[in-house]
Amino acid sequence: MAEYGAGDFHTEEQWDRYLSYVLEGWSPYYTEAQFKNYLCGLELSSTAIEQPEIVGAYDLFTSHPVLDLPVHFITGAEDQNTPADLAQEYYEHLTAPAKSFTRIDGAAHMLMYDQPVAWAEALV
């Protein structure tokens, strides 16, 4: 998806800036070793779950139409991994004691990096 401009980030070159922030020592939160472990873990989990028989068969509409806990969706309007329209459709289908849906324009799957202020406001 990233090769054709529909990756995790909506903002051009955001992934490169994110990598630079962590790998060039700008981040006070993560060491280079921790970030490398994150990338290895991401690859491992992606390999494990991104199988057609798993992803193709997963349907929240039938498996979880009702939940007994509050559910809050915050989605990037340009997210191609978890499309905002599909997330909203599930939100409308879902029965839960409390629920909310926030769509953030100018953001894709990693909306906390694309639109950090809007992300923080949605969390609050």
C-alpha positions in Angstrom: 0.0 0.0 0.0 2.8 2.4 0.9 4.4 1.9 -2.6 1.2 3.4 -4.1 0.8 6.2 -1.6 -1.8 4.6 0.7 0.4 3.6 3.6 0.1 4.3 7.3 0.8 8.0 7.1 -1.1 10.7 5.2 1.6 13.3 5.6 4.3 12.9 3.0 7.7 11.7 4.4 6.2 11.3 7.9 7.6 7.7 8.2 11.1 9.0 7.4 10.8 11.8 10.0 9.5 9.3 12.5 12.4 6.9 11.8 14.9 9.8 12.1 13.4 11.0 15.3 13.9 7.6 16.9 17.1 6.4 15.2 19.1 9.6 15.3 18.6 10.0 19.0 16.1 12.8 19.0 13.6 10.8 21.1 14.1 10.9 24.8 11.8 7.9 25.1 13.3 5.2 22.9 16.8 3.8 22.5 17.9 2.6 19.1 17.8 -1.0 20.4 14.2 -0.6 21.6 13.1 0.8 18.3 14.8 -2.1 16.4 13.0 -4.5 18.7 9.7 -2.7 17.9 10.4 -3.2 14.2 11.2 -6.9 14.7 8.0 -7.4 16.8 6.0 -5.5 14.2 7.2 -7.8 11.4 6.6 -10.9 13.5 3.1 -10.0 14.5 2.3 -8.9 10.9 3.5 -12.2 9.5 1.4 -14.0 12.1 -1.9 -12.2 11.7 -1.9 -10.8 8.1 -2.8 -14.2 6.6 -5.8 -14.3 4.1 -7.5 -17.1 6.1 -7.3 -14.9 9.3 -7.9 -11.4 7.9 -10.4 -12.5 5.2 -12.5 -14.4 7.8 -12.5 -11.7 10.5 -15.9 -10.0 10.8 -16.7 -7.8 13.8 -20.2 -7.3 12.6 -21.0 -10.9 13.3 -18.5 -11.8 16.0 -19.0 -8.8 18.2 -22.3 -6.9 17.5 -22.7 -6.2 21.2 -20.1 -5.3 23.8 -20.4 -4.8 27.5 -17.9 -2.0 27.7 -17.6 1.6 26.4 -16.1 1.8 22.9 -14.4 4.9 21.4 -13.3 5.0 17.8 -10.7 7.6 16.6 -9.9 7.2 13.0 -8.0 8.9 10.3 -10.2 10.0 7.4 -7.5 8.9 4.9 -6.8 5.5 6.6 -6.6 2.8 3.9 -5.7 0.0 6.4 -8.8 0.5 8.5 -11.1 2.6 6.3 -12.9 5.3 8.3 -16.2 4.5 6.4 -16.0 0.9 7.4 -15.1 1.8 11.0 -18.1 4.1 11.1 -20.4 1.5 9.7 -19.3 -0.9 12.4 -19.7 1.9 15.0 -23.3 2.4 13.9 -24.0 -1.4 14.0 -22.4 -1.9 17.4 -24.5 -1.9 20.6 -22.4 -0.8 23.6 -23.2 1.0 26.9 -21.4 4.1 25.6 -19.7 4.7 22.3 -18.2 7.6 20.3 -16.8 8.1 16.8 -14.2 10.7 15.9 -12.9 11.1 12.3 -9.7 13.2 11.9 -9.1 14.8 8.5 -5.6 14.8 7.1 -4.6 11.6 8.8 -4.2 8.0 7.9 -3.6 4.9 10.0 -0.9 6.5 12.2 -3.1 9.5 12.9 -1.3 10.3 16.2 1.7 11.3 14.0 -0.2 12.9 11.1 -2.4 15.1 13.3 -1.0 15.0 16.9 -3.0 17.9 18.2 -6.3 16.6 16.9 -5.4 13.1 18.3 -4.7 14.6 21.7 -7.9 16.6 21.6 -9.9 13.5 20.7 -8.3 11.6 23.6 -9.2 14.3 26.1 
